[in-house]
Amino acid sequence: MAKNLNRGSVNTVRLKSAIVFNGHRIIRAVIELDHINYGLNPKTKQLNTTKRSNFSNKDMEKFIMMLDGEDLAP
C-alpha cells in the first residue's frame, strides 16, 4: 500500500522538440520541481523545509534537452 506523500506539485512539460533518450523518443517530461529544489527527508519521506536549489521548469527542460542522443544505464 503506497503512502500519501507530500512531494509538491507535479508538472508536465512539453519539450520544444522531441529527443531520443536510451533509444526512446521523448516529447514530454513529468517533473516534481519541489522534490528537486527541496529534496526529501530520508526518514519521513516528506519535503525538506530548507530549499537546496532554485531550478525552474525551464531549467529542467534545458537539462532534458541536453540528454538528446544519450544512452545511460538505469
mmCIF file of the N, C-alpha and C atoms, coordinates in Angstrom:
data_MODEL
# 
_entry.id   MODEL 
# 
loop_
_atom_site.group_PDB 
_atom_site.id 
_atom_site.type_symbol 
_atom_site.label_atom_id 
_atom_site.label_alt_id 
_atom_site.label_comp_id 
_atom_site.label_asym_id 
_atom_site.label_entity_id 
_atom_site.label_seq_id 
_atom_site.pdbx_PDB_ins_code 
_atom_site.Cartn_x 
_atom_site.Cartn_y 
_atom_site.Cartn_z 
_atom_site.occupancy 
_atom_site.B_iso_or_equiv 
_atom_site.pdbx_formal_charge 
_atom_site.auth_seq_id 
_atom_site.auth_comp_id 
_atom_site.auth_asym_id 
_atom_site.auth_atom_id 
_atom_site.pdbx_PDB_model_num 
ATOM 1   N N  . MET A 1 1  ? 0.849  -1.181 0.000   1.00 0.00 ? 1  MET A N  1 
ATOM 2   C CA . MET A 1 1  ? 0.000  0.000  0.000   1.00 0.00 ? 1  MET A CA 1 
ATOM 3   C C  . MET A 1 1  ? 0.896  1.246  0.000   1.00 0.00 ? 1  MET A C  1 
ATOM 4   N N  . ALA A 1 2  ? 0.720  2.138  -0.939  1.00 0.00 ? 2  ALA A N  1 
ATOM 5   C CA . ALA A 1 2  ? 1.541  3.338  -1.053  1.00 0.00 ? 2  ALA A CA 1 
ATOM 6   C C  . ALA A 1 2  ? 1.054  4.408  -0.083  1.00 0.00 ? 2  ALA A C  1 
ATOM 7   N N  . LYS A 1 3  ? 2.010  5.076  0.542   1.00 0.00 ? 3  LYS A N  1 
ATOM 8   C CA . LYS A 1 3  ? 1.666  6.172  1.435   1.00 0.00 ? 3  LYS A CA 1 
ATOM 9   C C  . LYS A 1 3  ? 1.354  7.415  0.619   1.00 0.00 ? 3  LYS A C  1 
ATOM 10  N N  . ASN A 1 4  ? 0.529  8.286  1.152   1.00 0.00 ? 4  ASN A N  1 
ATOM 11  C CA . ASN A 1 4  ? 0.234  9.558  0.513   1.00 0.00 ? 4  ASN A CA 1 
ATOM 12  C C  . ASN A 1 4  ? 1.353  10.528 0.880   1.00 0.00 ? 4  ASN A C  1 
ATOM 13  N N  . LEU A 1 5  ? 2.308  10.731 -0.028  1.00 0.00 ? 5  LEU A N  1 
ATOM 14  C CA . LEU A 1 5  ? 3.469  11.568 0.252   1.00 0.00 ? 5  LEU A CA 1 
ATOM 15  C C  . LEU A 1 5  ? 3.244  12.980 -0.257  1.00 0.00 ? 5  LEU A C  1 
ATOM 16  N N  . ASN A 1 6  ? 3.701  13.954 0.523   1.00 0.00 ? 6  ASN A N  1 
ATOM 17  C CA . ASN A 1 6  ? 3.652  15.350 0.107   1.00 0.00 ? 6  ASN A CA 1 
ATOM 18  C C  . ASN A 1 6  ? 4.940  15.657 -0.635  1.00 0.00 ? 6  ASN A C  1 
ATOM 19  N N  . ARG A 1 7  ? 4.895  15.587 -1.956  1.00 0.00 ? 7  ARG A N  1 
ATOM 20  C CA . ARG A 1 7  ? 6.081  15.826 -2.759  1.00 0.00 ? 7  ARG A CA 1 
ATOM 21  C C  . ARG A 1 7  ? 5.925  17.067 -3.623  1.00 0.00 ? 7  ARG A C  1 
ATOM 22  N N  . GLY A 1 8  ? 4.982  17.888 -3.338  1.00 0.00 ? 8  GLY A N  1 
ATOM 23  C CA . GLY A 1 8  ? 4.791  19.113 -4.099  1.00 0.00 ? 8  GLY A CA 1 
ATOM 24  C C  . GLY A 1 8  ? 4.041  18.868 -5.398  1.00 0.00 ? 8  GLY A C  1 
ATOM 25  N N  . SER A 1 9  ? 4.022  19.886 -6.219  1.00 0.00 ? 9  SER A N  1 
ATOM 26  C CA . SER A 1 9  ? 3.267  19.796 -7.465  1.00 0.00 ? 9  SER A CA 1 
ATOM 27  C C  . SER A 1 9  ? 4.030  18.991 -8.511  1.00 0.00 ? 9  SER A C  1 
ATOM 28  N N  . VAL A 1 10 ? 3.283  18.378 -9.380  1.00 0.00 ? 10 VAL A N  1 
ATOM 29  C CA . VAL A 1 10 ? 3.840  17.611 -10.489 1.00 0.00 ? 10 VAL A CA 1 
ATOM 30  C C  . VAL A 1 10 ? 3.479  18.350 -11.762 1.00 0.00 ? 10 VAL A C  1 
ATOM 31  N N  . ASN A 1 11 ? 4.489  18.673 -12.569 1.00 0.00 ? 11 ASN A N  1 
ATOM 32  C CA . ASN A 1 11 ? 4.280  19.430 -13.793 1.00 0.00 ? 11 ASN A CA 1 
ATOM 33  C C  . ASN A 1 11 ? 4.648  18.583 -15.001 1.00 0.00 ? 11 ASN A C  1 
ATOM 34  N N  . THR A 1 12 ? 3.832  18.650 -16.044 1.00 0.00 ? 12 THR A N  1 
ATOM 35  C CA . THR A 1 12 ? 4.162  18.009 -17.305 1.00 0.00 ? 12 THR A CA 1 
ATOM 36  C C  . THR A 1 12 ? 4.647  19.095 -18.255 1.00 0.00 ? 12 THR A C  1 
ATOM 37  N N  . VAL A 1 13 ? 5.851  18.904 -18.769 1.00 0.00 ? 13 VAL A N  1 
ATOM 38  C CA . VAL A 1 13 ? 6.463  19.880 -19.672 1.00 0.00 ? 13 VAL A CA 1 
ATOM 39  C C  . VAL A 1 13 ? 6.533  19.267 -21.059 1.00 0.00 ? 13 VAL A C  1 
ATOM 40  N N  . ARG A 1 14 ? 5.996  19.957 -22.041 1.00 0.00 ? 14 ARG A N  1 
ATOM 41  C CA . ARG A 1 14 ? 6.111  19.514 -23.437 1.00 0.00 ? 14 ARG A CA 1 
ATOM 42  C C  . ARG A 1 14 ? 7.407  20.103 -23.982 1.00 0.00 ? 14 ARG A C  1 
ATOM 43  N N  . LEU A 1 15 ? 8.310  19.239 -24.413 1.00 0.00 ? 15 LEU A N  1 
ATOM 44  C CA . LEU A 1 15 ? 9.599  19.688 -24.927 1.00 0.00 ? 15 LEU A CA 1 
ATOM 45  C C  . LEU A 1 15 ? 9.422  20.417 -26.249 1.00 0.00 ? 15 LEU A C  1 
ATOM 46  N N  . LYS A 1 16 ? 10.304 21.385 -26.512 1.00 0.00 ? 16 LYS A N  1 
ATOM 47  C CA . LYS A 1 16 ? 10.216 22.163 -27.753 1.00 0.00 ? 16 LYS A CA 1 
ATOM 48  C C  . LYS A 1 16 ? 10.378 21.276 -28.976 1.00 0.00 ? 16 LYS A C  1 
ATOM 49  N N  . SER A 1 17 ? 11.226 20.261 -28.848 1.00 0.00 ? 17 SER A N  1 
ATOM 50  C CA . SER A 1 17 ? 11.392 19.277 -29.912 1.00 0.00 ? 17 SER A CA 1 
ATOM 51  C C  . SER A 1 17 ? 11.653 17.925 -29.264 1.00 0.00 ? 17 SER A C  1 
ATOM 52  N N  . ALA A 1 18 ? 11.284 16.869 -29.959 1.00 0.00 ? 18 ALA A N  1 
ATOM 53  C CA . ALA A 1 18 ? 11.464 15.519 -29.427 1.00 0.00 ? 18 ALA A CA 1 
ATOM 54  C C  . ALA A 1 18 ? 12.952 15.204 -29.294 1.00 0.00 ? 18 ALA A C  1 
ATOM 55  N N  . ILE A 1 19 ? 13.291 14.418 -28.272 1.00 0.00 ? 19 ILE A N  1 
ATOM 56  C CA . ILE A 1 19 ? 14.654 13.934 -28.107 1.00 0.00 ? 19 ILE A CA 1 
ATOM 57  C C  . ILE A 1 19 ? 14.615 12.408 -28.131 1.00 0.00 ? 19 ILE A C  1 
ATOM 58  N N  . VAL A 1 20 ? 15.778 11.807 -28.354 1.00 0.00 ? 20 VAL A N  1 
ATOM 59  C CA . VAL A 1 20 ? 15.905 10.356 -28.263 1.00 0.00 ? 20 VAL A CA 1 
ATOM 60  C C  . VAL A 1 20 ? 16.805 10.081 -27.067 1.00 0.00 ? 20 VAL A C  1 
ATOM 61  N N  . PHE A 1 21 ? 16.272 9.370  -26.101 1.00 0.00 ? 21 PHE A N  1 
ATOM 62  C CA . PHE A 1 21 ? 16.999 9.043  -24.880 1.00 0.00 ? 21 PHE A CA 1 
ATOM 63  C C  . PHE A 1 21 ? 16.882 7.551  -24.628 1.00 0.00 ? 21 PHE A C  1 
ATOM 64  N N  . ASN A 1 22 ? 18.030 6.885  -24.534 1.00 0.00 ? 22 ASN A N  1 
ATOM 65  C CA . ASN A 1 22 ? 18.059 5.424  -24.369 1.00 0.00 ? 22 ASN A CA 1 
ATOM 66  C C  . ASN A 1 22 ? 17.201 4.717  -25.411 1.00 0.00 ? 22 ASN A C  1 
ATOM 67  N N  . GLY A 1 23 ? 17.229 5.248  -26.636 1.00 0.00 ? 23 GLY A N  1 
ATOM 68  C CA . GLY A 1 23 ? 16.506 4.624  -27.735 1.00 0.00 ? 23 GLY A CA 1 
ATOM 69  C C  . GLY A 1 23 ? 15.022 4.921  -27.773 1.00 0.00 ? 23 GLY A C  1 
ATOM 70  N N  . HIS A 1 24 ? 14.540 5.777  -26.884 1.00 0.00 ? 24 HIS A N  1 
ATOM 71  C CA . HIS A 1 24 ? 13.118 6.119  -26.841 1.00 0.00 ? 24 HIS A CA 1 
ATOM 72  C C  . HIS A 1 24 ? 12.927 7.580  -27.243 1.00 0.00 ? 24 HIS A C  1 
ATOM 73  N N  . ARG A 1 25 ? 11.895 7.828  -28.027 1.00 0.00 ? 25 ARG A N  1 
ATOM 74  C CA . ARG A 1 25 ? 11.558 9.202  -28.434 1.00 0.00 ? 25 ARG A CA 1 
ATOM 75  C C  . ARG A 1 25 ? 10.745 9.831  -27.306 1.00 0.00 ? 25 ARG A C  1 
ATOM 76  N N  . ILE A 1 26 ? 11.225 10.958 -26.808 1.00 0.00 ? 26 ILE A N  1 
ATOM 77  C CA . ILE A 1 26 ? 10.588 11.647 -25.679 1.00 0.00 ? 26 ILE A CA 1 
ATOM 78  C C  . ILE A 1 26 ? 10.064 13.002 -26.153 1.00 0.00 ? 26 ILE A C  1 
ATOM 79  N N  . ILE A 1 27 ? 8.790  13.288 -25.859 1.00 0.00 ? 27 ILE A N  1 
ATOM 80  C CA . ILE A 1 27 ? 8.219  14.585 -26.226 1.00 0.00 ? 27 ILE A CA 1 
ATOM 81  C C  . ILE A 1 27 ? 7.705  15.349 -25.008 1.00 0.00 ? 27 ILE A C  1 
ATOM 82  N N  . ARG A 1 28 ? 7.524  14.634 -23.874 1.00 0.00 ? 28 ARG A N  1 
ATOM 83  C CA . ARG A 1 28 ? 7.043  15.268 -22.640 1.00 0.00 ? 28 ARG A CA 1 
ATOM 84  C C  . ARG A 1 28 ? 7.853  14.745 -21.466 1.00 0.00 ? 28 ARG A C  1 
ATOM 85  N N  . ALA A 1 29 ? 7.956  15.572 -20.440 1.00 0.00 ? 29 ALA A N  1 
ATOM 86  C CA . ALA A 1 29 ? 8.629  15.157 -19.208 1.00 0.00 ? 29 ALA A CA 1 
ATOM 87  C C  . ALA A 1 29 ? 7.737  15.512 -18.030 1.00 0.00 ? 29 ALA A C  1 
ATOM 88  N N  . VAL A 1 30 ? 7.692  14.625 -17.044 1.00 0.00 ? 30 VAL A N  1 
ATOM 89  C CA . VAL A 1 30 ? 6.944  14.869 -15.816 1.00 0.00 ? 30 VAL A CA 1 
ATOM 90  C C  . VAL A 1 30 ? 7.961  15.234 -14.746 1.00 0.00 ? 30 VAL A C  1 
ATOM 91  N N  . ILE A 1 31 ? 7.792  16.413 -14.145 1.00 0.00 ? 31 ILE A N  1 
ATOM 92  C CA . ILE A 1 31 ? 8.785  16.961 -13.223 1.00 0.00 ? 31 ILE A CA 1 
ATOM 93  C C  . ILE A 1 31 ? 8.154  17.268 -11.871 1.00 0.00 ? 31 ILE A C  1 
ATOM 94  N N  . GLU A 1 32 ? 8.770  16.772 -10.803 1.00 0.00 ? 32 GLU A N  1 
ATOM 95  C CA . GLU A 1 32 ? 8.396  17.136 -9.430  1.00 0.00 ? 32 GLU A CA 1 
ATOM 96  C C  . GLU A 1 32 ? 9.391  18.214 -8.989  1.00 0.00 ? 32 GLU A C  1 
ATOM 97  N N  . LEU A 1 33 ? 9.096  19.464 -9.320  1.00 0.00 ? 33 LEU A N  1 
ATOM 98  C CA . LEU A 1 33 ? 10.028 20.557 -9.091  1.00 0.00 ? 33 LEU A CA 1 
ATOM 99  C C  . LEU A 1 33 ? 10.334 20.770 -7.609  1.00 0.00 ? 33 LEU A C  1 
ATOM 100 N N  . ASP A 1 34 ? 9.343  20.645 -6.738  1.00 0.00 ? 34 ASP A N  1 
ATOM 101 C CA . ASP A 1 34 ? 9.590  20.800 -5.303  1.00 0.00 ? 34 ASP A CA 1 
ATOM 102 C C  . ASP A 1 34 ? 10.511 19.698 -4.788  1.00 0.00 ? 34 ASP A C  1 
ATOM 103 N N  . HIS A 1 35 ? 10.368 18.490 -5.324  1.00 0.00 ? 35 HIS A N  1 
ATOM 104 C CA . HIS A 1 35 ? 11.230 17.375 -4.951  1.00 0.00 ? 35 HIS A CA 1 
ATOM 105 C C  . HIS A 1 35 ? 12.681 17.702 -5.316  1.00 0.00 ? 35 HIS A C  1 
ATOM 106 N N  . ILE A 1 36 ? 12.884 18.285 -6.504  1.00 0.00 ? 36 ILE A N  1 
ATOM 107 C CA . ILE A 1 36 ? 14.230 18.669 -6.944  1.00 0.00 ? 36 ILE A CA 1 
ATOM 108 C C  . ILE A 1 36 ? 14.786 19.783 -6.066  1.00 0.00 ? 36 ILE A C  1 
ATOM 109 N N  . ASN A 1 37 ? 14.010 20.825 -5.831  1.00 0.00 ? 37 ASN A N  1 
ATOM 110 C CA . ASN A 1 37 ? 14.505 22.010 -5.125  1.00 0.00 ? 37 ASN A CA 1 
ATOM 111 C C  . ASN A 1 37 ? 14.620 21.839 -3.610  1.00 0.00 ? 37 ASN A C  1 
ATOM 112 N N  . TYR A 1 38 ? 13.801 21.002 -3.012  1.00 0.00 ? 38 TYR A N  1 
ATOM 113 C CA . TYR A 1 38 ? 13.832 20.830 -1.560  1.00 0.00 ? 38 TYR A CA 1 
ATOM 114 C C  . TYR A 1 38 ? 14.427 19.495 -1.127  1.00 0.00 ? 38 TYR A C  1 
ATOM 115 N N  . GLY A 1 39 ? 14.254 18.466 -1.923  1.00 0.00 ? 39 GLY A N  1 
ATOM 116 C CA . GLY A 1 39 ? 14.695 17.134 -1.534  1.00 0.00 ? 39 GLY A CA 1 
ATOM 117 C C  . GLY A 1 39 ? 13.718 16.522 -0.552  1.00 0.00 ? 39 GLY A C  1 
ATOM 118 N N  . LEU A 1 40 ? 13.902 15.230 -0.295  1.00 0.00 ? 40 LEU A N  1 
ATOM 119 C CA . LEU A 1 40 ? 13.029 14.522 0.632   1.00 0.00 ? 40 LEU A CA 1 
ATOM 120 C C  . LEU A 1 40 ? 13.793 14.116 1.874   1.00 0.00 ? 40 LEU A C  1 
ATOM 121 N N  . ASN A 1 41 ? 13.135 14.219 3.010   1.00 0.00 ? 41 ASN A N  1 
ATOM 122 C CA . ASN A 1 41 ? 13.701 13.747 4.262   1.00 0.00 ? 41 ASN A CA 1 
ATOM 123 C C  . ASN A 1 41 ? 13.777 12.222 4.185   1.00 0.00 ? 41 ASN A C  1 
ATOM 124 N N  . PRO A 1 42 ? 14.976 11.635 4.406   1.00 0.00 ? 42 PRO A N  1 
ATOM 125 C CA . PRO A 1 42 ? 15.098 10.181 4.255   1.00 0.00 ? 42 PRO A CA 1 
ATOM 126 C C  . PRO A 1 42 ? 14.266 9.373  5.256   1.00 0.00 ? 42 PRO A C  1 
ATOM 127 N N  . LYS A 1 43 ? 13.933 9.957  6.392   1.00 0.00 ? 43 LYS A N  1 
ATOM 128 C CA . LYS A 1 43 ? 13.156 9.230  7.401   1.00 0.00 ? 43 LYS A CA 1 
ATOM 129 C C  . LYS A 1 43 ? 11.654 9.370  7.185   1.00 0.00 ? 43 LYS A C  1 
ATOM 130 N N  . THR A 1 44 ? 11.184 10.601 6.956   1.00 0.00 ? 44 THR A N  1 
ATOM 131 C CA . THR A 1 44 ? 9.747  10.842 6.839   1.00 0.00 ? 44 THR A CA 1 
ATOM 132 C C  . THR A 1 44 ? 9.239  10.783 5.403   1.00 0.00 ? 44 THR A C  1 
ATOM 133 N N  . LYS A 1 45 ? 10.151 10.898 4.442   1.00 0.00 ? 45 LYS A N  1 
ATOM 134 C CA . LYS A 1 45 ? 9.809  10.938 3.009   1.00 0.00 ? 45 LYS A CA 1 
ATOM 135 C C  . LYS A 1 45 ? 8.956  12.154 2.643   1.00 0.00 ? 45 LYS A C  1 
ATOM 136 N N  . GLN A 1 46 ? 8.972  13.155 3.502   1.00 0.00 ? 46 GLN A N  1 
ATOM 137 C CA . GLN A 1 46 ? 8.286  14.421 3.218   1.00 0.00 ? 46 GLN A CA 1 
ATOM 138 C C  . GLN A 1 46 ? 9.307  15.426 2.688   1.00 0.00 ? 46 GLN A C  1 
ATOM 139 N N  . LEU A 1 47 ? 8.818  16.474 2.041   1.00 0.00 ? 47 LEU A N  1 
ATOM 140 C CA . LEU A 1 47 ? 9.715  17.515 1.547   1.00 0.00 ? 47 LEU A CA 1 
ATOM 141 C C  . LEU A 1 47 ? 10.464 18.176 2.699   1.00 0.00 ? 47 LEU A C  1 
ATOM 142 N N  . ASN A 1 48 ? 11.757 18.451 2.490   1.00 0.00 ? 48 ASN A N  1 
ATOM 143 C CA . ASN A 1 48 ? 12.512 19.217 3.470   1.00 0.00 ? 48 ASN A CA 1 
ATOM 144 C C  . ASN A 1 48 ? 11.973 20.641 3.513   1.00 0.00 ? 48 ASN A C  1 
ATOM 145 N N  . THR A 1 49 ? 12.215 21.341 4.601   1.00 0.00 ? 49 THR A N  1 
ATOM 146 C CA . THR A 1 49 ? 11.729 22.715 4.730   1.00 0.00 ? 49 THR A CA 1 
ATOM 147 C C  . THR A 1 49 ? 12.731 23.728 4.192   1.00 0.00 ? 49 THR A C  1 
ATOM 148 N N  . THR A 1 50 ? 13.991 23.341 4.069   1.00 0.00 ? 50 THR A N  1 
ATOM 149 C CA . THR A 1 50 ? 15.025 24.240 3.562   1.00 0.00 ? 50 THR A CA 1 
ATOM 150 C C  . THR A 1 50 ? 15.267 23.972 2.084   1.00 0.00 ? 50 THR A C  1 
ATOM 151 N N  . LYS A 1 51 ? 15.193 25.038 1.307   1.00 0.00 ? 51 LYS A N  1 
ATOM 152 C CA . LYS A 1 51 ? 15.392 24.918 -0.129  1.00 0.00 ? 51 LYS A CA 1 
ATOM 153 C C  . LYS A 1 51 ? 16.875 24.692 -0.421  1.00 0.00 ? 51 LYS A C  1 
ATOM 154 N N  . ARG A 1 52 ? 17.197 23.729 -1.296  1.00 0.00 ? 52 ARG A N  1 
ATOM 155 C CA . ARG A 1 52 ? 18.596 23.437 -1.608  1.00 0.00 ? 52 ARG A CA 1 
ATOM 156 C C  . ARG A 1 52 ? 19.001 23.913 -3.001  1.00 0.00 ? 52 ARG A C  1 
ATOM 157 N N  . SER A 1 53 ? 18.031 24.234 -3.848  1.00 0.00 ? 53 SER A N  1 
ATOM 158 C CA . SER A 1 53 ? 18.310 24.759 -5.185  1.00 0.00 ? 53 SER A CA 1 
ATOM 159 C C  . SER A 1 53 ? 17.128 25.603 -5.637  1.00 0.00 ? 53 SER A C  1 
ATOM 160 N N  . ASN A 1 54 ? 17.283 26.236 -6.784  1.00 0.00 ? 54 ASN A N  1 
ATOM 161 C CA . ASN A 1 54 ? 16.245 27.141 -7.260  1.00 0.00 ? 54 ASN A CA 1 
ATOM 162 C C  . ASN A 1 54 ? 15.976 26.918 -8.749  1.00 0.00 ? 54 ASN A C  1 
ATOM 163 N N  . PHE A 1 55 ? 15.813 25.652 -9.147  1.00 0.00 ? 55 PHE A N  1 
ATOM 164 C CA . PHE A 1 55 ? 15.571 25.335 -10.547 1.00 0.00 ? 55 PHE A CA 1 
ATOM 165 C C  . PHE A 1 55 ? 14.126 25.631 -10.931 1.00 0.00 ? 55 PHE A C  1 
ATOM 166 N N  . SER A 1 56 ? 13.939 25.990 -12.188 1.00 0.00 ? 56 SER A N  1 
ATOM 167 C CA . SER A 1 56 ? 12.599 26.228 -12.730 1.00 0.00 ? 56 SER A CA 1 
ATOM 168 C C  . SER A 1 56 ? 12.269 25.132 -13.737 1.00 0.00 ? 56 SER A C  1 
ATOM 169 N N  . ASN A 1 57 ? 11.022 25.093 -14.181 1.00 0.00 ? 57 ASN A N  1 
ATOM 170 C CA . ASN A 1 57 ? 10.639 24.142 -15.214 1.00 0.00 ? 57 ASN A CA 1 
ATOM 171 C C  . ASN A 1 57 ? 11.467 24.363 -16.477 1.00 0.00 ? 57 ASN A C  1 
ATOM 172 N N  . LYS A 1 58 ? 11.737 25.617 -16.804 1.00 0.00 ? 58 LYS A N  1 
ATOM 173 C CA . LYS A 1 58 ? 12.536 25.949 -17.986 1.00 0.00 ? 58 LYS A CA 1 
ATOM 174 C C  . LYS A 1 58 ? 13.953 25.390 -17.839 1.00 0.00 ? 58 LYS A C  1 
ATOM 175 N N  . ASP A 1 59 ? 14.538 25.486 -16.624 1.00 0.00 ? 59 ASP A N  1 
ATOM 176 C CA . ASP A 1 59 ? 15.868 24.912 -16.383 1.00 0.00 ? 59 ASP A CA 1 
ATOM 177 C C  . ASP A 1 59 ? 15.858 23.401 -16.596 1.00 0.00 ? 59 ASP A C  1 
ATOM 178 N N  . MET A 1 60 ? 14.816 22.747 -16.102 1.00 0.00 ? 60 MET A N  1 
ATOM 179 C CA . MET A 1 60 ? 14.727 21.294 -16.246 1.00 0.00 ? 60 MET A CA 1 
ATOM 180 C C  . MET A 1 60 ? 14.549 20.907 -17.706 1.00 0.00 ? 60 MET A C  1 
ATOM 181 N N  . GLU A 1 61 ? 13.788 21.696 -18.449 1.00 0.00 ? 61 GLU A N  1 
ATOM 182 C CA . GLU A 1 61 ? 13.614 21.419 -19.874 1.00 0.00 ? 61 GLU A CA 1 
ATOM 183 C C  . GLU A 1 61 ? 14.957 21.522 -20.603 1.00 0.00 ? 61 GLU A C  1 
ATOM 184 N N  . LYS A 1 62 ? 15.757 22.539 -20.274 1.00 0.00 ? 62 LYS A N  1 
ATOM 185 C CA . LYS A 1 62 ? 17.076 22.696 -20.895 1.00 0.00 ? 62 LYS A CA 1 
ATOM 186 C C  . LYS A 1 62 ? 17.970 21.495 -20.578 1.00 0.00 ? 62 LYS A C  1 
ATOM 187 N N  . PHE A 1 63 ? 17.930 21.027 -19.327 1.00 0.00 ? 63 PHE A N  1 
ATOM 188 C CA . PHE A 1 63 ? 18.722 19.868 -18.934 1.00 0.00 ? 63 PHE A CA 1 
ATOM 189 C C  . PHE A 1 63 ? 18.288 18.628 -19.721 1.00 0.00 ? 63 PHE A C  1 
ATOM 190 N N  . ILE A 1 64 ? 16.986 18.409 -19.815 1.00 0.00 ? 64 ILE A N  1 
ATOM 191 C CA . ILE A 1 64 ? 16.471 17.242 -20.532 1.00 0.00 ? 64 ILE A CA 1 
ATOM 192 C C  . ILE A 1 64 ? 16.875 17.295 -22.000 1.00 0.00 ? 64 ILE A C  1 
ATOM 193 N N  . MET A 1 65 ? 16.855 18.474 -22.591 1.00 0.00 ? 65 MET A N  1 
ATOM 194 C CA . MET A 1 65 ? 17.245 18.621 -23.994 1.00 0.00 ? 65 MET A CA 1 
ATOM 195 C C  . MET A 1 65 ? 18.714 18.218 -24.194 1.00 0.00 ? 65 MET A C  1 
ATOM 196 N N  . MET A 1 66 ? 19.551 18.407 -23.188 1.00 0.00 ? 66 MET A N  1 
ATOM 197 C CA . MET A 1 66 ? 20.962 18.022 -23.281 1.00 0.00 ? 66 MET A CA 1 
ATOM 198 C C  . MET A 1 66 ? 21.147 16.502 -23.312 1.00 0.00 ? 66 MET A C  1 
ATOM 199 N N  . LEU A 1 67 ? 20.125 15.750 -22.940 1.00 0.00 ? 67 LEU A N  1 
ATOM 200 C CA . LEU A 1 67 ? 20.201 14.294 -22.929 1.00 0.00 ? 67 LEU A CA 1 
ATOM 201 C C  . LEU A 1 67 ? 19.917 13.681 -24.301 1.00 0.00 ? 67 LEU A C  1 
ATOM 202 N N  . ASP A 1 68 ? 19.600 14.514 -25.278 1.00 0.00 ? 68 ASP A N  1 
ATOM 203 C CA . ASP A 1 68 ? 19.266 14.025 -26.621 1.00 0.00 ? 68 ASP A CA 1 
ATOM 204 C C  . ASP A 1 68 ? 20.409 13.176 -27.178 1.00 0.00 ? 68 ASP A C  1 
ATOM 205 N N  . GLY A 1 69 ? 20.071 11.956 -27.569 1.00 0.00 ? 69 GLY A N  1 
ATOM 206 C CA . GLY A 1 69 ? 21.046 11.047 -28.170 1.00 0.00 ? 69 GLY A CA 1 
ATOM 207 C C  . GLY A 1 69 ? 21.854 10.236 -27.176 1.00 0.00 ? 69 GLY A C  1 
ATOM 208 N N  . GLU A 1 70 ? 21.663 10.452 -25.889 1.00 0.00 ? 70 GLU A N  1 
ATOM 209 C CA . GLU A 1 70 ? 22.434 9.742  -24.865 1.00 0.00 ? 70 GLU A CA 1 
ATOM 210 C C  . GLU A 1 70 ? 21.867 8.356  -24.599 1.00 0.00 ? 70 GLU A C  1 
ATOM 211 N N  . ASP A 1 71 ? 22.734 7.454  -24.211 1.00 0.00 ? 71 ASP A N  1 
ATOM 212 C CA . ASP A 1 71 ? 22.361 6.116  -23.741 1.00 0.00 ? 71 ASP A CA 1 
ATOM 213 C C  . ASP A 1 71 ? 22.977 5.934  -22.366 1.00 0.00 ? 71 ASP A C  1 
ATOM 214 N N  . LEU A 1 72 ? 22.148 5.947  -21.337 1.00 0.00 ? 72 LEU A N  1 
ATOM 215 C CA . LEU A 1 72 ? 22.633 5.838  -19.963 1.00 0.00 ? 72 LEU A CA 1 
ATOM 216 C C  . LEU A 1 72 ? 22.032 4.612  -19.298 1.00 0.00 ? 72 LEU A C  1 
ATOM 217 N N  . ALA A 1 73 ? 22.837 3.952  -18.481 1.00 0.00 ? 73 ALA A N  1 
ATOM 218 C CA . ALA A 1 73 ? 22.345 2.802  -17.720 1.00 0.00 ? 73 ALA A CA 1 
ATOM 219 C C  . ALA A 1 73 ? 21.407 3.301  -16.630 1.00 0.00 ? 73 ALA A C  1 
ATOM 220 N N  . PRO A 1 74 ? 20.338 2.534  -16.355 1.00 0.00 ? 74 PRO A N  1 
ATOM 221 C CA . PRO A 1 74 ? 19.394 2.953  -15.311 1.00 0.00 ? 74 PRO A CA 1 
ATOM 222 C C  . PRO A 1 74 ? 20.033 2.929  -13.926 1.00 0.00 ? 74 PRO A C  1 
# 
